[in-house]
Amino acid sequence: MIKSKIVLKKKPLKIYKNIHFFQDDDYYTDTFGLQWNEFIKTQIDNINHSNSYDRFFNETGLKNTQFRNKKVLEVGSGAGRFTNVLMKHTSAEVHSVDSSDSVFANLKNNIEYNKKRLNIYKATVYDLPFEEGQFDIVICFGVIQHTPNVKKTIDNLCKQVKPSGLIIVDFYPYNGFWTLISAKYILRPITKRLRYETVKSFYKKHIKKLIKIYYFFEKYKLNIFNRFIPIADISNTIPKNIGKELLEEMVLLDTIDIYTPKYDQPQKVKKIKSMIESNNFNILFAGKINYLNFTSTVVRGKKY
Ligand SMILES: C[S@@+](CC[C@H](N)C(=O)[O-])C[C@H]1O[C@@H](n2cnc3c(N)ncnc32)[C@H](O)[C@@H]1O
């Protein structure tokens, strides 16, 4: 076990290779466990792209030196793309939580840091195993919209932050009624009830054709129709110039990530901002951040 000053409020059910298990089940996040163990390396930065690095530092607005001597809690770590950035580019002590079997993917991707300054926990944001108020920085990227009770998720994240500490979250934005008029929200009531394997096999078979259709509409400036093509939004979510093979893999992953989760609730910036404010935080930033070909919706707060 790591010699960390973080105090746990309960004992784990078991510890395996330093992953602390506070639950055996994945509950509603089982598809994420399957997804991240299958597409284990797809989004991890490599020589082809630094997507996770760019997103992490643009969204946090922090420099790597600002993580020195800091304790970071990451909730919903998935395959550990941001855990990996924290390990490679900062010296923070990191505590990464996920409620699915993706904790095994995170362990594989960050094995060299495990037991040094990385701790991985299988636990839910609704029952975090830490005593409150211990972390300098709490980050939660790409998760909030996938939880059943967003207010409770935010409240629980806020409780983990020390006085004067930071919370930084990103999420799918709700930009009015139009947000829900797309293939994604029309088909999800069906696809979220299908087995992960069924959705995956369908897309493995058809992804190349769907990508071709997407680019056809884009070429002729008919992008509006791409809302109704049931694949990920390639132009705004996939890094540029990564080669055909990685592109297809990334689009396949992102598409499965759209259609299989049990919950997908885009959020109004105003709402997330006021949820964080009501937990005694001063809002440092709330809105959209543009970098490379991406736009992220981010709220950052500092605890009083
Ligand atoms: C879309 S993935 C994002 C993973 C990672 N943050 C990233 O951006 O690549 C959402 C992750 O949140 C996790 N998650 C969802 N609900 C959770 C909960 N209640 N507690 C902890 N993790 C949760 C899922 O298991 C999944 O790995």
The ligand as a Gaussian input file, in Angstrom:
#p B3LYP/6-31G(d) Opt

LIG

0 1
 C      -16.995000       8.490000     -20.779000
 S      -16.029000       7.691000     -19.558000
 C      -14.761000       8.916000     -19.303000
 C      -13.467000       8.309000     -18.825000
 C      -12.303000       9.297000     -18.718000
 N      -12.536000      10.328000     -17.747000
 C      -12.039000       9.901000     -20.069000
 O      -12.416000      11.064000     -20.283000
 O      -11.499000       9.185000     -20.915000
 C      -16.976000       7.863000     -18.067000
 C      -16.383000       7.063000     -16.901000
 O      -17.084000       7.419000     -15.708000
 C      -17.274000       6.260000     -14.929000
 N      -18.430000       6.471000     -14.042000
 C      -19.721000       6.618000     -14.382000
 N      -20.494000       6.726000     -13.270000
 C      -19.638000       6.656000     -12.214000
 C      -19.823000       6.691000     -10.812000
 N      -21.038000       6.785000     -10.266000
 N      -18.738000       6.624000     -10.015000
 C      -17.491000       6.499000     -10.554000
 N      -17.255000       6.439000     -11.887000
 C      -18.316000       6.513000     -12.704000
 C      -17.505000       5.167000     -15.963000
 O      -17.283000       3.872000     -15.459000
 C      -16.541000       5.558000     -17.068000
 O      -15.295000       4.912000     -16.953000

